[in-house]
Amino acid sequence: MADGKQHWVFRAHVVDRAGALTSIASAFSNERISIDTVVGHGSEEHAGVDGSVVLTFFGSEQEKDVMVRKVRRLSKVRALEERPYESQSLRKAAIVRTVRKLKPRDVAGEESFLTCEAVGHDAAKGWTYLLAGSPSELDQVLQRLAAEKAVTDLVYSVVGL
């Protein structure tokens, strides 16, 4: 990006206790860095996992490095993974409501097709779909649909393993 900032993704493995997300959000707030998206889950006893928080934000490499140090020092954070938003190991999922039924060409990215599942249709609200794929591919599709004024509502998150 022209201002030296780029999109980053953090995945924090956290102790599943009250305040884990709050402490991470406070660390970002103290540095005046806005969190773009956040998704998380609590403990999964059968998987031996306490919890995870995945968040995205825009920042310079220096700001990202500062946040890596701050988040890793938090008592409720067991481990932290960091990736640029363009990483091929990430996936983005979106629930999108459209004014028209989507066709296969609507969800074709430059390099791949996205996962597209029809979730429902309401005559008054339109069609609802679950779309998933790499962030860069899904972003292009969502931008194209928005430019066509086909999107009426959108909720999304980024996840990574």
MOJO-V996026 format. One record per helix or strand. SS is the DSSP state (a for helix, b for strand). FROM is the first residue (numbers start at 1). LEN is the number of residues. If there is no record, write none. Layout:
SS|FROM|LEN, SS|FROM|LEN
//
This chain:
b|6|9, a|20|11, b|35|7, b|44|1, a|45|3, b|49|1, b|51|9, a|61|12, b|77|8, b|90|9, a|104|4, b|108|1, b|113|1, b|115|8, b|126|8, a|135|13, b|151|10
//
